[in-house]
């Protein structure tokens, strides 16, 4: 018996390395045991198949070592709003760059959230805890493709409960003979697997080890190996018993209590972004092992231009929002001794231009310049330099150290996407980083202001450049100019429609990878393409609730401006004495709120500034050149028809809750009713007064009341939805 105990010990030590249950690390590193050939154990020569068994690849071998695409640069990237990925349709065939993107979401650029049904992919370890950091890693192992197929296909079979899918995954990972499963579990396997997959897994299954021999062998193994090996062995034994329950298996697979810090763990902050090779950024926030919130950021093309000295001068997004930088060449550039590839340049001016929707029918245009402030580095730091800090460049040593740290922190992902030796890629990415460090203190944006939102253009440009150089994003879009867009008052605005490459979208496949924790004693997770039930999403995490709540807050802010008697009085006092000029003044107040963010109040200075801006706009001296933003809805003053930029289906397909579209319609229906009442006073269908609506709205009080009623209709619609759903 002693001889067989030694054999079993050798057998399991070998399997520990073989099956990747040490979380993908070499046994000598994690368990501090020598290589297998040096263990003084007599192995019976008559035992057949041992060498074959030791040579087998594990079913799933993904480990923390495989998570090499984390992005520390994005740690401060927290979008204020996410679209709901679950609202988008799933593809029904192969798409994109990967072999099979069936059941993927086809996504246009933007930020999305998805609450996925997720699964434990490492039995015998602790589940996720609050604040744990998880990273993307590719699925690896002999059954990795099958495991992904199970996760992906689960959305096609709502009749199969999540617990049943989890049991099948545990069976696969434990290398159970699927043919020995009880009928109900076997049927799940037959439904989610092809015959080829079923037979392939069964042929690679492990047999049962007598419990007495198993326990004796396990006593000679380190604690971590004990719990993992024992969990798999117990799963293989328990899962084939007809009377075993899901709870029985869960008690084996998911350990309770505080998880120790596993060897070769590394610090991973909660919600750290990773780059996914399909061309997007992803982060994970698990709630236990069975639910995982995924955030997905799909880059949009950002146009970047440089001057003759290689300095970035403009960044422009597809909506025409842009940052312009001019440099002050009257000041000598900063030199960096020991690092000829890096210089510093004083900034003469920074100009931010941005358009925002004032829903449902208006657009705010912002344009501001900061002069003779700040400076930026240009170039990829080697880390060996000594900046000559003085004058405008007084903080050069600190900035150079920060840039060097940035470069080292991103080295892993640069290597992984094969751009570590691409000079142009590293230059673009480094120079965008330098500008984020340079412009933040110059702009000093108030919280919740348009300036703060505009500075995210730099972060989004960095995302796009990484994706582009990695070969997963298309080149910058071409532009064509178009006109036509109108407000409810018949004011036509210019629009820039853009021809975007890759309009089919980016394929987002939640099952296309594992979420691995920084603590190696915790479970790796697999997200499926199947969302959790909507009523299980906490309202504060539900992207639809967030979108509707933010929309409601914006509509209330706009309505409050029309309620404000000070604005009316100011309009009359300053010659803005018709409804349309008054509306312009209201817009300027709202624009000031967006500019000052949380610091805004109706001070005398703000009133004066709003009046001046409105007067300039009315006089025609304020020319923004039009907007690239379409307005969602407006009422044509000549026909009283409600016009839409999109259908409701298109609106929802873009990841926006349909109730917001409904609220816009409710708003415009008020304008439509007022329009009809004034153009056709007797309601007989004949237009008696073609100018009746525009004449009616020329009165400040009429204009104010019509907008108050319209906003109230949209506010009521959103509030009812929030009360019912959130």
MISE-637364 format. One record per residue (C-alpha): x, y, z; residue in one letter. Coordinates in steps of 0.02 Angstrom, whole numbers, plus 50000, padded with zeros to 5 digits. Layout:
N
XYZA;...
//
This chain:
726
500005000050000X;501445011950037X;502095009449861X;500395013949785X;500255029149899X;501905035349831X;501305032349655X;499705042049684X;500715056349760X;501835056849606X;500325055549492X;499435070449570X;500995081149579X;501195078149394X;499395082349361X;499575098249463X;500825104649336X;499895096749192X;498145103249227X;498645121049268X;497795120149438X;499195130149514X;498395144649418X;499535142549270X;501185143749364X;502595131349375X;502445119749524X;504205123949578X;503735142349594X;502055140649682X;502245125149788X;504135125249809X;504355107149759X;505705100949642X;505395094749466X;504505078149452X;505985067849392X;506895071649555X;505515065049672X;506175048849749X;504615038549714X;504605021249640X;503315020849500X;502685003449456X;503274999949281X;501744989349251X;500555004249259X;500065008249076X;499685025549004X;500505036149139X;501635045649021X;500165049148906X;499145055549052X;500515067149111X;500715074048935X;498885079248918X;498415097648910X;497195103449045X;495385106948999X;495585125149051X;497285132549089X;496965151349085X;497925159949223X;498435176949289X;500025175449187X;498925176249031X;498175192949084X;499445204148999X;498315217448924X;497845228149074X;497845246949048X;498385257049202X;498245272949097X;496345270849098X;496165269449288X;495345286649293X;494195283349146X;492445281949220X;491125286649091X;489665296249164X;488425285949065X;488365268748987X;487205261948855X;486345245348889X;487195231748787X;485715220148818X;484615231348709X;485665227348555X;485295212548444X;486425197348434X;487255192348271X;486745175848192X;488315171448095X;490215172948087X;490765191048099X;492275201648134X;494075196048153X;493835180648259X;493365163748187X;491595163748254X;490635178648322X;488925170748321X;487875177648465X;488995192848479X;488315210448498X;488715221848351X;489185238248432X;489515255848369X;490805266748461X;490315271348639X;490275265048817X;489145250348863X;488675240149016X;488105222049020X;487565211949172X;488015194349120X;487615177449192X;489355171549236X;490125155249292X;491465148049405X;492875141349296X;494025135649436X;493315123649565X;494035122549740X;494395141149760X;493585156249841X;492275166649753X;492485185149714X;492405197849854X;491985216249858X;493365226849782X;494255212649693X;495125217349531X;494845206249379X;495715206549210X;495355199749038X;496325184148985X;496055172848834X;495305155748864X;496675142448851X;496685123748870X;496175107948778X;494325111748804X;494405130748798X;493455131548633X;492095120148700X;491925130148861X;491715146048758X;490415137548649X;489415132448804X;489465150348868X;488985157248697X;487605144648660X;486755146548829X;485835162048765X;484985151048634X;484255139748768X;483305149848899X;482465133648951X;484125127949025X;484375135849196X;485995144549241X;486335131349374X;486235117649243X;487485126649132X;488655128549281X;488555109949320X;489045105849141X;490525117749150X;491125109849313X;490985092849230X;492035098549083X;493365107049190X;493495091949306X;493685080749152X;492175070249193X;491595056349078X;490015064649011X;489285047848961X;489175043449146X;488105058649192X;486325056149254X;485005058049116X;484515076149152X;486325082149157X;486765071849004X;485315079848911X;485975097248951X;487675091848886X;486895084848727X;485935101148701X;487395113048725X;488735102248644X;488905095048471X;489125076248457X;490945079048412X;491225089648566X;490315077348678X;491365062748616X;492975072748624X;492685077048807X;492185059448853X;493725052048772X;494845063548874X;493995060449042X;494885054949200X;494315040049300X;493885038949484X;495265037249615X;494875026549768X;494545038549912X;495745030350034X;497205031749912X;496685049349865X;496685055350045X;498375047550083X;499135055549929X;498355072549961X;499095073150136X;500805073950055X;500335088949945X;500345107549989X;498675114850051X;498225124349892X;498505109149784X;497505098649907X;495935109349894X;495995110549704X;496365092149671X;495125086449799X;493765097749728X;493985090649553X;494035072849614X;492485075549721X;491575084049576X;491945069149463X;491275057649596X;489755067949647X;489175074249479X;488825056749414X;487675052649560X;485845054449513X;485335060649685X;486675074249697X;486075092249692X;486775108449626X;487045114049806X;488105098449837X;489235102949692X;489295121449737X;489895117249913X;491335107749835X;491775120549703X;491575137049795X;492525139249958X;491825150250095X;492735162150212X;494135174550186X;495265170050041X;497135169950076X;498265179349958X;498875166449834X;500665164949780X;501155175149628X;499635186249650X;499805204249594X;498895220149640X;497455223549522X;496355238449567X;494485235749556X;493775240349386X;495425240749294X;495215240849105X;495975227748990X;496175228448802X;495235214948708X;496005209048543X;494335211248454X;494585230048466X;493805236448627X;494165239048812X;493325229048949X;493255228349138X;492345216849260X;491425219249424X;490805202249489X;489375200049614X;489805182749676X;490295170949538X;488585169949454X;488365188149402X;489655199649325X;489445217549268X;490485220949114X;490935238249053X;491425239348871X;492205254448786X;492235253948595X;493425267148523X;492825279548393X;493995286448261X;494845302248324X;495795312548197X;497505318148256X;498595330848165X;500385336648196X;501395351748144X;503075351948054X;503975349048219X;502965333448257X;501875341348392X;500025337148406X;498985352148352X;497205345548338X;496135331048397X;494405329548320X;493015316948348X;491655311448226X;490435324548295X;491635338748259X;492135341548440X;493955346448444X;495475352048541X;496675364248456X;498415367548526X;499615381248471X;501405381948535X;502425396948588X;504035395648489X;504665412048561X;505125401748715X;506575389848696X;506045371548707X;506455360948857X;507935349448831X;508175332948921X;509985328348950X;510275309948918X;508655307748821X;508735315948650X;507055308448601X;506085319648720X;505805338448719X;504605350548801X;503635364948722X;502705379748794X;500865381048748X;500265397548673X;498425393048670X;497195378848696X;495495380048613X;494055368248654X;492525367148541X;491065356048581X;489235353648534X;487975345748651X;486175340948627X;484885351048724X;483515338148703X;482465335748611X;482625349948488X;484095361548523X;485985361148519X;487205370248632X;488875375448555X;490385379148665X;491995387648614X;493325393448736X;495185397448727X;496525397448864X;498095407348826X;499925406848880X;499755392949006X;500615376349026X;501815365948924X;501935348148861X;503235334848833X;503435327148660X;504235310248632X;504435293148712X;505485294148871X;506895281748895X;506935284849083X;508765290149080X;508485308649053X;508775323749165X;507645338249113X;508335355949126X;506895362649232X;506655381449245X;505365394949209X;503815388149122X;504595370849135X;504825371449324X;503975354649355X;504895345749215X;505775333149326X;504115327449401X;503265326449232X;504705316549158X;504645304049301X;502765302249278X;502975299449092X;504295286249122X;503155277349244X;501725278149118X;502835270348985X;503345256049098X;501575252849158X;500935250548980X;502425240048923X;501505223648945X;500035228148834X;501175236248706X;502135219848693X;500545209648688X;499785219248542X;501475219448454X;501805238148449X;503275238748570X;504465242248425X;503255252948324X;503995270448340X;502475279348268X;501275270248384X;502295273548540X;502505291848489X;500645294748462X;500165286148624X;501505294848726X;501115312148657X;499265310148694X;499725305048871X;500845320448886X;499405331648833X;498245324148964X;499535328949095X;499775346249019X;497975351648989X;497125345849148X;497935359449257X;497705372549120X;495845369349095X;495495364849278X;493725359549232X;492345360849363X;491475344549406X;490055340049287X;490535353349161X;490695352548972X;492555355848988X;492765340149093X;491815330148963X;492835337748823X;494495332548901X;493955314348887X;494295316948702X;496125314148745X;495775297648831X;494665291948688X;496025296848563X;497265286148659X;496065271348654X;495805273348468X;497665274548429X;498055258748528X;496645249448441X;497165256048270X;498995251448288X;498485234348355X;497575231748190X;495815230548261X;495135248048221X;494875256348052X;495685272447996X;494895289448032X;493245292847945X;493065304047796X;491895318847809X;490525325747699X;489475341047733X;487585340747735X;486255352647795X;484535351447870X;484045349948048X;482755360748128X;482175366148298X;480355367648348X;480455385948303X;480975382348124X;482795387348150X;483845376648032X;485555370748084X;487005363547985X;487475345548008X;489035335647966X;488625317847917X;490125306547922X;490535291247822X;491175279347954X;492235264147908X;491665247647978X;489855252548000X;489415234548039X;490105238248211X;491315229748329X;490855212048385X;490695210948574X;490685192848634X;490585191748824X;491035173348814X;492655177148722X;493835176648870X;493985173949056X;493985186549198X;495475182149307X;495775189449481X;497355197649544X;497245185649693X;497695168449626X;496755159449765X;495105165849694X;494035159649552X;494235163849370X;492565168149293X;491755165549125X;490415177749067X;489055171548952X;488085180748818X;486515178448921X;486005193349030X;485395191449207X;483525194749231X;483185213349220X;482375214049392X;483985207549471X;485025222449414X;485225235149555X;484475251749495X;486085261049532X;487005249149413X;485655247649280X;486235257649127X;484435260449074X;483995267749245X;485565278449240X;485185284949065X;483375288949106X;483845297249272X;485155308149187X;483955312649048X;482625317149176X;483855328249271X;484285337449110X;482465340249065X;482095346949239X;483585358649227X;482925365349061X;481165367349129X;481835376649281X;482635389449164X;480955392849082X;480175394349256X;481445407449308X;480645424849308X;482355433149321X;482765427049146X;481135434149078X;481445450749161X;483225451049097X;482625447448920X;481375461748922X;482625473649003X;483955470448872X;482975471048711X;482755452248695X;480895455048697X;480185441748582X;479995423248615X;481405417748502X;482675429948577X;482075424848749X;482375406648704X;484145411348654X;484425419048825X;483755403348910X;484985392948809X;486425404148863X;485955401649046X;485925382949022X;487605384048931X;488315393249082X;487695379449195X;488635366849088X;490185377849089X;490195380549278X;489575363249324X;489235361049508X;489825378949542X;488415387649446X;487225400449522X;486125414549455X;487365428149504X;487375445549430X;488965441449334X;488165425949259X;486605435749211X;487665448949125X;488695435949032X;487155426648973X;486345442648909X;487925447548814X;488055430348733X;486225430448685X;486335447848611X;487855442948508X;486965427348446X;485395437148399X;486455450248310X;487285436448211X;489035439748276X;489145422648358X;489395410148218X;489765392348273X;489785385648095X;488395373348127X;488365357048222X;488745339048179X;487415333248301X;485685328448241X;484215333448350X;483105318548395X;481435327148362X;480675343848317X;479015351148260X;478995358948088X;478245376248111X;477585376347931X;476635359847938X;476485355648124X;477235338648085X;478415330348209X;480065325948124X;481255312548189X;483085309248158X;482825290548194X;481445278048213X;481125271448387X;481885254748335X;483475263348276X;483545273448436X;483455257648543X;484675248448430X;485945261948473X;485835256548656X;484645269948719X;483045266248817X;481495267948710X;480615277848846X;481785292548812X;481195292548632X;479405291948697X;479775306948809X;480425316848660X;478835312748565X;477765318148714X;478715334648717X;478445337848532X;476615332948541X;476335348148652X;477165359348522X;476165350748385X;474535353948477X;474965372348502X;475465373648320X;473825366248258X;472785376848376X;473565392948310X;473645388648125X;471915380548122X;470955389048265X;469255381448225X;469975363948205X;469125360348038X;470725354547954X;470955370547855X;472465381447889X;471685398547919X;473245406947987X;474865399947913X;475935410948026X;474875407948179X;476125396748270X;477655407548239X;476665423148287X;476045414748445X;477795409448496X;478485426948468X;477685431848634X;478865428448781X;477495422248897X;476755410848763X;478465403848722X;478865400748904X;477195392248940X;477285380948788X;479035375148836X;478505372649017X;477055361648961X;478125352048837X;479495348648964X;478195343349092X;477485330448972X;479205322748943X;479655323649129X;478045314649176X;478405300949049X;480155297649116X;479645298949299X;478285285849276X;479545274149196X;480805276649336X;479475273549468X;478985257349382X;480705250549339X;481995258049455X;
//
